Each structure stands twice: as structure tokens, then as C-alpha cells.
Amino acid sequence: MKFRARRHPCSYKSDLKIGESRARVVLRDVTPEGARVECGPSDLQAEDSVTLWIMEKPLGAIVRWARGEMIGVRFTRALNTKELSILRHMPAWQKPGQPQRRQVHAFAEL
């Protein structure tokens, strides 16, 4: 029996290239081998080839399933540990190489 890799929740904004067209998408969870992607309504079907732009680099993928606004993709190469860690911990608005912004929550006395 083969077990599925652990899925890591994320909210990483990316571009998805399908042929000559591009769409803005959000990775919702990720494993070293694939991801669940929110792409809005689309005509994508299982076995379609797509390219995701992860950390400003293209990464080929094959659509494994499509339901509503979500698709599941299997990457053509597995993510390495560093890439997976960045996707898991980087907020969607932050670009690679930018320093982390800290949020400070404080109460003001009235």
C-alpha cells in the first residue's frame, strides 16, 4: 500500500500557463509531488499539461483532477525541501528574498 504524502496548507499566489494563455491562481495545499490549486472556473481536464510559476521559475505539471474551481496537479519534478518550506511558510503577498514583516498586535489605552 502506498501512502499519500502529507499535504501542507498554503496560500501562495502563482500564474498558471495553459498553452498560450495565463491565469492567476492560488495554491491551497502542497506536497513535494503536487498541489491543490484554486483557479476559478476553467475547462481544464485530467491529463492536461500546465506550467505553474513557483518563486519566479516555471514548473511543469499534469492536471490529475478538476472539480469546480479547484484542480489537483502532479509536478513533473518533485519540490526540494527548501522550495517546499518556502511555499509552506511564505505569505502570499511576500516575494522570495524579501525580509519578513512582523505584525504587531497591541492595545491602545483610551
C-alpha positions as a Markdown table, in Angstrom:
| # | Residue | x | y | z |
|---|---|---|---|---|
| 1 | Met | 0.0 | 0.0 | 0.0 |
| 2 | Lys | 1.3 | 3.4 | -1.0 |
| 3 | Phe | 0.6 | 6.3 | 1.4 |
| 4 | Arg | -0.1 | 9.8 | 0.1 |
| 5 | Ala | 2.4 | 12.5 | 1.0 |
| 6 | Arg | 1.4 | 14.9 | 3.8 |
| 7 | Arg | -0.4 | 17.9 | 2.4 |
| 8 | His | 0.7 | 21.3 | 3.8 |
| 9 | Pro | -1.8 | 24.2 | 3.7 |
| 10 | Cys | -0.6 | 27.3 | 2.0 |
| 11 | Ser | -1.9 | 30.4 | 0.3 |
| 12 | Tyr | 0.6 | 31.1 | -2.5 |
| 13 | Lys | -0.4 | 33.2 | -5.5 |
| 14 | Ser | 1.0 | 32.0 | -8.8 |
| 15 | Asp | 0.5 | 32.1 | -12.5 |
| 16 | Leu | -0.8 | 29.1 | -14.4 |
| 17 | Lys | 0.1 | 28.8 | -18.1 |
| 18 | Ile | -2.1 | 26.7 | -20.3 |
| 19 | Gly | -0.9 | 26.8 | -23.9 |
| 20 | Glu | -0.5 | 30.5 | -24.7 |
| 21 | Ser | -2.9 | 31.8 | -22.1 |
| 22 | Arg | -2.2 | 32.6 | -18.4 |
| 23 | Ala | -4.4 | 32.7 | -15.4 |
| 24 | Arg | -3.8 | 34.0 | -11.8 |
| 25 | Val | -4.2 | 31.1 | -9.3 |
| 26 | Val | -3.7 | 30.3 | -5.6 |
| 27 | Leu | -2.0 | 27.1 | -4.3 |
| 28 | Arg | -4.2 | 26.0 | -1.4 |
| 29 | Asp | -2.1 | 23.0 | -0.3 |
| 30 | Val | 1.1 | 21.5 | -1.4 |
| 31 | Thr | 3.2 | 18.3 | -1.2 |
| 32 | Pro | 6.6 | 17.6 | -2.7 |
| 33 | Glu | 4.9 | 15.9 | -5.7 |
| 34 | Gly | 1.8 | 18.1 | -6.3 |
| 35 | Ala | -0.7 | 20.7 | -5.2 |
| 36 | Arg | -4.4 | 21.6 | -4.9 |
| 37 | Val | -4.9 | 24.8 | -6.9 |
| 38 | Glu | -7.8 | 27.3 | -6.8 |
| 39 | Cys | -8.1 | 28.5 | -10.4 |
| 40 | Gly | -11.7 | 29.7 | -10.8 |
| 41 | Pro | -14.0 | 28.3 | -13.5 |
| 42 | Ser | -11.9 | 26.6 | -16.2 |
| 43 | Asp | -12.1 | 24.0 | -18.9 |
| 44 | Leu | -9.1 | 22.1 | -17.6 |
| 45 | Gln | -9.4 | 18.3 | -17.6 |
| 46 | Ala | -7.4 | 15.4 | -16.2 |
| 47 | Glu | -4.1 | 14.8 | -18.1 |
| 48 | Asp | -3.9 | 18.4 | -19.4 |
| 49 | Ser | -0.3 | 19.8 | -19.3 |
| 50 | Val | 0.2 | 23.1 | -17.5 |
| 51 | Thr | 3.0 | 25.3 | -16.2 |
| 52 | Leu | 3.0 | 26.9 | -12.7 |
| 53 | Trp | 5.3 | 29.8 | -11.9 |
| 54 | Ile | 6.7 | 29.0 | -8.4 |
| 55 | Met | 9.1 | 31.5 | -7.0 |
| 56 | Glu | 9.5 | 33.1 | -10.4 |
| 57 | Lys | 10.6 | 29.8 | -12.0 |
| 58 | Pro | 8.4 | 27.6 | -14.3 |
| 59 | Leu | 7.4 | 24.2 | -13.0 |
| 60 | Gly | 5.6 | 21.8 | -15.3 |
| 61 | Ala | 2.6 | 19.9 | -14.0 |
| 62 | Ile | -0.1 | 17.5 | -15.2 |
| 63 | Val | -3.7 | 18.0 | -14.1 |
| 64 | Arg | -4.9 | 14.9 | -12.2 |
| 65 | Trp | -8.4 | 16.0 | -11.4 |
| 66 | Ala | -10.7 | 19.1 | -11.8 |
| 67 | Arg | -13.8 | 19.9 | -9.7 |
| 68 | Gly | -15.5 | 23.2 | -9.8 |
| 69 | Glu | -12.9 | 26.0 | -9.1 |
| 70 | Met | -10.2 | 23.6 | -7.9 |
| 71 | Ile | -7.7 | 21.4 | -9.7 |
| 72 | Gly | -5.1 | 18.9 | -8.5 |
| 73 | Val | -1.8 | 18.8 | -10.2 |
| 74 | Arg | 1.2 | 16.5 | -10.1 |
| 75 | Phe | 4.5 | 18.2 | -10.7 |
| 76 | Thr | 6.9 | 16.9 | -13.4 |
| 77 | Arg | 9.7 | 17.1 | -10.8 |
| 78 | Ala | 9.4 | 16.9 | -7.0 |
| 79 | Leu | 9.9 | 20.1 | -5.0 |
| 80 | Asn | 13.1 | 20.1 | -2.9 |
| 81 | Thr | 13.0 | 20.7 | 0.8 |
| 82 | Lys | 13.8 | 24.4 | 0.5 |
| 83 | Glu | 11.1 | 25.1 | -2.0 |
| 84 | Leu | 8.5 | 23.2 | 0.0 |
| 85 | Ser | 9.5 | 25.1 | 3.2 |
| 86 | Ile | 9.2 | 28.4 | 1.4 |
| 87 | Leu | 5.8 | 27.6 | 0.0 |
| 88 | Arg | 4.5 | 26.4 | 3.4 |
| 89 | His | 5.7 | 29.5 | 5.3 |
| 90 | Met | 5.7 | 32.4 | 2.9 |
| 91 | Pro | 2.6 | 34.6 | 3.0 |
| 92 | Ala | 1.0 | 35.0 | -0.5 |
| 93 | Trp | 1.9 | 38.7 | -0.6 |
| 94 | Gln | 5.6 | 38.2 | 0.1 |
| 95 | Lys | 8.2 | 37.8 | -2.7 |
| 96 | Pro | 11.2 | 35.4 | -2.3 |
| 97 | Gly | 14.2 | 37.3 | -0.8 |
| 98 | Gln | 12.1 | 40.0 | 0.8 |
| 99 | Pro | 12.6 | 40.3 | 4.6 |
| 100 | Gln | 9.7 | 39.1 | 6.7 |
| 101 | Arg | 7.4 | 41.7 | 8.0 |
| 102 | Arg | 6.3 | 41.3 | 11.6 |
| 103 | Gln | 2.8 | 42.0 | 12.6 |
| 104 | Val | 2.5 | 43.7 | 16.0 |
| 105 | His | -0.8 | 43.5 | 17.8 |
| 106 | Ala | -1.2 | 46.0 | 20.6 |
| 107 | Phe | -4.0 | 47.5 | 22.6 |
| 108 | Ala | -4.3 | 51.3 | 22.9 |
| 109 | Glu | -5.4 | 52.9 | 26.1 |
| 110 | Leu | -8.4 | 55.1 | 25.7 |
